[in-house]
């Protein structure tokens, strides 16, 4: 057991334009009546599908002074290490036959793995564009799935721009997880795939009180938009407070909510939370975020290693969980918020609050994980070989 990591600062923004009814209307427009059900039916039919664990973290709840903490652990999803498997592979499956059988996308790592895996399932070609900040370990994982790699100078947003140009020029099927074009089906399909995650959570909490707070990583906003759609489906009468989490170097949702319109974050967006290094909110996701997000918090890279070590050790008897740098962001945000009285009060974190967190990725780069969690060397060797031993077990709600 280790002590709680000491946090330095967390920035908080209350979304003054929150309108749950408007968010649900936006969700209905983005996801036509049957799209969430179709995604669920398709994904549940795949070989290897398993419901990911929903883990009670009673030790963390006690330490942060809230009633309950639940963690949805996506670290073993389809053996790809992240929730992204639900989106990219589903979009590839649905788009197959409607265009070129060469699929392409830009990625920080996890979305590309999902697209490459989906393409390999179909025997199709896949080309992945990586920006300068994507690690060598994540590139190697993509190559092992048969993807061709194109490196792009600059940020994630630069790679999104480049792959869009090249896909149009070469007739490839672009499978982006972000888009400003309402006629582009791919990003909506990706987000529809993500809604399976909330379907699972709702079933796992069927005989349990609904969460009061839901911390979700932002990135381009696709997961957060899917979460809002799921909340509308299951908890609309009393929706949980949706708190989006971002690194300070790439806080595009925070800044956009503050400005009342989408704002692009300049610079190289370098952050330890590589999967969240996004400077521009998806145009498709923005209407749901603008109306559905309750709060945005921005955390520092300094908070990440301690949170990863805490989860790997298991705090006060909690299950041990492998959380990657982006996967642990919600945990880090809860820790930081709980320890800073003004933020805690602003978020309404009380002794009876029920907090839902999502571990969006496991150790998707074994070398980086081992450098941040020194006790995890054996686990990381297994990750590199593609057979990470499970640290968590399915926990049924009491």
HUSULMO-V438456 format. One record per residue. N is the residue number from 1. PHI is phi as a letter, one per 20 degrees, with the letter a starting at -180 (999 if undefined). PSI is psi in radians with two decimals (999 if undefined). NEAR is the number of other ideal C-beta (glycine too) atoms within 8 Angstrom. Layout:
# HUSULMO-V438456
n: [N:N]
phi: [PHI:PHI]
psi: [PSI:PSI]
near: [NEAR:NEAR]
This chain:
# HUSULMO-V438456
n: [1:2:3:4:5:6:7:8:9:10:11:12:13:14:15:16:17:18:19:20:21:22:23:24:25:26:27:28:29:30:31:32:33:34:35:36:37:38:39:40:41:42:43:44:45:46:47:48:49:50:51:52:53:54:55:56:57:58:59:60:61:62:63:64:65:66:67:68:69:70:71:72:73:74:75:76:77:78:79:80:81:82:83:84:85:86:87:88:89:90:91:92:93:94:95:96:97:98:99:100:101:102:103:104:105:106:107:108:109:110:111:112:113:114:115:116:117:118:119:120:121:122:123:124:125:126:127:128:129:130:131:132:133:134:135:136:137:138:139:140:141:142:143:144:145:146:147:148:149:150:151:152:153:154:155:156:157:158:159:160:161:162:163:164:165:166:167:168:169:170:171:172:173:174:175:176:177:178:179:180:181:182:183:184:185:186:187:188:189:190:191:192:193:194:195:196:197:198:199:200:201:202:203:204:205:206:207:208:209:210:211:212:213:214:215:216:217:218:219:220:221:222:223:224:225:226:227:228:229:230:231:232:233:234:235:236:237:238:239:240:241:242:243:244:245:246:247:248:249:250:251:252:253:254:255:256:257:258:259:260:261:262:263:264:265:266:267:268:269:270:271:272:273:274:275:276:277:278:279:280:281:282:283:284:285:286:287:288:289:290:291:292:293:294:295:296:297:298:299:300:301:302:303:304:305:306:307:308:309:310:311:312:313:314:315:316:317:318:319:320:321:322:323:324:325:326:327:328:329:330:331:332:333:334:335:336:337:338:339:340:341:342:343:344:345:346:347:348:349:350:351:352:353:354:355:356:357:358:359:360:361:362:363:364:365:366:367:368:369:370:371:372:373:374:375:376:377:378:379:380:381:382:383:384:385:386:387:388:389:390:391:392:393:394:395:396:397:398]
phi: [999:c:f:f:f:e:e:d:a:c:e:c:c:e:e:f:d:g:b:g:f:f:f:f:f:f:f:f:f:f:d:g:g:d:f:f:f:f:f:f:f:f:f:f:e:f:f:n:f:b:f:f:f:d:d:f:d:f:f:f:f:f:f:e:m:c:f:b:c:d:c:e:d:e:f:d:g:l:m:e:n:a:f:g:g:f:e:f:f:f:f:g:f:f:e:g:n:e:a:f:e:d:d:b:a:d:b:e:q:f:f:f:f:f:f:f:f:f:f:f:f:e:m:d:e:b:c:d:e:d:e:f:e:f:f:f:f:f:f:f:f:f:f:f:e:n:e:e:d:c:e:c:f:o:e:g:f:f:f:f:f:f:f:f:f:f:f:f:f:d:m:f:e:e:d:e:e:b:a:d:d:f:e:e:f:f:f:f:f:g:f:f:f:f:f:g:g:f:g:f:f:f:f:f:d:g:d:c:f:f:f:e:c:c:e:c:f:e:m:e:o:f:f:f:f:f:f:f:f:f:f:f:f:d:c:g:f:b:f:f:f:e:d:e:c:b:f:f:f:b:e:f:f:g:f:f:f:f:e:n:b:f:c:e:e:e:n:e:m:f:b:f:e:g:f:d:e:c:d:b:f:f:f:f:e:g:g:f:f:g:e:d:f:e:b:c:c:d:d:e:g:g:f:f:g:f:f:f:f:f:f:f:f:n:e:l:n:f:g:e:c:e:d:f:f:e:f:e:g:f:f:f:f:f:g:f:f:f:e:d:g:f:f:g:f:f:e:m:f:d:f:d:f:d:d:d:d:c:e:f:b:e:e:f:c:f:f:f:g:f:f:e:c:g:f:d:g:f:f:f:f:f:f:f:e:n:c:f:f:f:d:d:c:f:d:f:g:f]
psi: [2.41:2.82:2.90:2.40:2.55:2.19:2.78:-0.79:2.56:2.33:2.46:2.48:2.22:2.25:1.85:-0.26:0.27:2.29:1.58:-0.66:-0.73:-0.65:-0.72:-0.58:-0.72:-0.66:-0.69:-0.58:-0.74:-0.67:1.70:2.88:-0.71:-0.02:-0.70:-0.70:-0.70:-0.72:-0.77:-0.80:-0.72:-0.89:-0.67:-0.29:-0.15:2.52:2.35:-0.02:2.30:2.55:2.22:2.65:2.55:1.92:2.26:2.26:1.35:-0.60:-0.77:-0.64:-0.79:-0.75:-0.51:0.03:0.58:2.96:-0.83:2.61:2.25:2.47:2.08:2.03:1.85:0.17:-0.26:0.24:2.02:0.43:0.15:-0.17:0.08:2.88:-0.34:-0.41:-0.51:-0.51:-1.02:-0.77:-0.64:-0.75:-0.73:-0.78:-0.77:-0.55:-0.26:2.31:-0.23:-0.05:-2.64:2.57:0.38:2.03:2.49:2.64:2.88:2.66:2.70:-0.11:-1.01:-0.74:-0.71:-0.67:-0.69:-0.75:-0.75:-0.72:-0.75:-0.71:-0.71:-0.62:-0.54:-0.07:0.48:2.90:2.59:2.36:2.19:2.30:2.21:2.35:3.06:-0.46:-0.06:2.29:2.77:-0.60:-0.69:-0.58:-0.75:-0.68:-0.64:-0.74:-0.63:-0.40:0.09:0.16:2.49:2.55:2.35:2.13:2.40:2.30:2.51:-2.65:-3.14:-0.76:-0.57:-0.71:-0.60:-0.75:-0.78:-0.74:-0.57:-0.74:-0.82:-0.62:-0.72:-0.70:-0.57:-0.04:0.40:2.77:1.98:2.22:1.28:2.66:0.15:2.53:2.58:0.01:1.96:-0.31:-0.13:1.98:-0.35:-0.89:-0.65:-0.67:-0.71:-0.84:-0.62:-0.68:-0.67:-0.44:-0.32:-0.58:-0.77:-0.60:-0.80:-0.79:-0.77:-0.70:-0.69:-0.46:0.31:-0.69:0.50:2.69:2.48:2.70:2.62:-0.44:2.44:1.89:2.22:2.36:2.54:-1.19:-2.31:-0.15:-0.02:-0.82:-0.78:-0.69:-0.73:-0.67:-0.76:-0.74:-0.72:-0.68:-0.74:-0.60:-0.63:-0.53:0.46:-0.68:-0.57:1.28:2.52:2.79:2.01:2.05:1.98:2.53:2.33:2.72:2.64:-0.43:-0.26:0.98:1.05:-0.60:-0.79:-0.89:-0.62:-0.73:-0.67:-0.66:-0.34:0.20:2.85:2.28:2.36:2.26:2.15:3.03:-3.02:-0.15:0.41:2.20:2.64:-0.54:1.27:-0.61:-0.19:0.23:1.17:2.35:-0.04:2.26:2.44:2.30:-0.59:-0.61:-0.45:-0.78:-0.62:-0.70:-0.78:-0.65:-0.44:-0.40:2.34:-0.78:2.70:2.38:2.54:2.23:2.89:2.66:-0.55:-0.41:-0.25:-0.88:-0.74:-0.69:-0.67:-0.77:-0.67:-0.79:-0.65:-0.61:-0.53:1.96:2.14:0.81:0.03:2.70:2.56:2.33:2.35:1.91:2.19:-3.13:-0.71:-0.55:-0.55:0.03:-0.71:-0.71:-0.84:-0.67:-0.71:-0.79:-0.83:-0.76:-0.69:-0.48:-0.15:1.88:-0.78:-0.68:-0.73:-0.81:-0.74:-0.60:-0.17:0.59:1.97:3.07:-0.36:0.21:2.54:1.92:2.25:2.22:2.75:2.07:1.70:-0.30:2.65:-2.55:1.35:-0.24:1.82:-0.66:-0.80:-0.76:-0.80:-0.57:-0.45:-0.42:1.44:-0.50:-0.03:0.33:-0.79:-0.70:-0.75:-0.57:-0.75:-0.67:-0.76:-0.55:-0.05:0.20:1.09:2.26:2.41:2.39:-0.32:2.73:2.63:2.26:2.07:2.46:2.47:999]
near: [6:6:3:8:11:5:14:6:7:14:9:13:10:7:11:4:8:10:7:11:6:8:14:11:8:12:14:10:7:12:12:5:4:6:10:13:7:9:14:11:8:11:12:8:6:9:3:6:8:5:7:11:10:15:13:10:13:11:11:14:12:8:9:13:7:14:8:10:14:14:12:15:12:15:17:11:12:9:7:11:14:18:14:14:13:13:18:19:16:16:15:16:11:9:14:9:4:5:7:7:9:12:18:14:15:14:15:15:15:16:14:16:20:16:19:14:14:16:14:11:9:10:4:11:8:15:13:16:16:15:15:9:12:11:11:5:11:15:11:8:12:16:9:7:11:8:13:7:10:11:8:13:6:9:13:13:12:11:15:12:8:12:17:10:8:12:12:8:6:7:8:11:13:13:15:14:14:14:11:5:6:5:4:11:8:13:15:13:14:17:19:15:15:15:16:12:17:15:11:12:12:12:8:10:13:7:4:7:5:10:12:9:14:12:12:13:16:15:10:12:16:16:15:18:17:14:14:15:16:15:15:15:10:9:11:9:4:4:10:11:11:15:15:16:15:17:15:11:11:14:13:17:15:15:10:15:14:8:7:6:5:9:9:8:12:4:8:7:14:7:12:8:14:14:16:15:16:15:13:11:13:15:11:14:16:12:9:16:17:11:13:17:16:8:14:16:18:12:15:10:10:7:14:15:10:10:14:15:13:14:15:14:10:12:14:10:7:12:10:10:15:14:14:18:15:13:14:14:17:14:15:15:14:14:15:15:14:11:9:11:5:7:12:11:8:9:13:9:13:7:6:6:12:13:17:13:13:14:17:16:17:15:14:13:12:11:9:10:17:11:6:10:10:6:7:12:8:6:13:13:9:10:13:7:6:7:5:12:6:6:9:11:6:7:9:5:10:4]
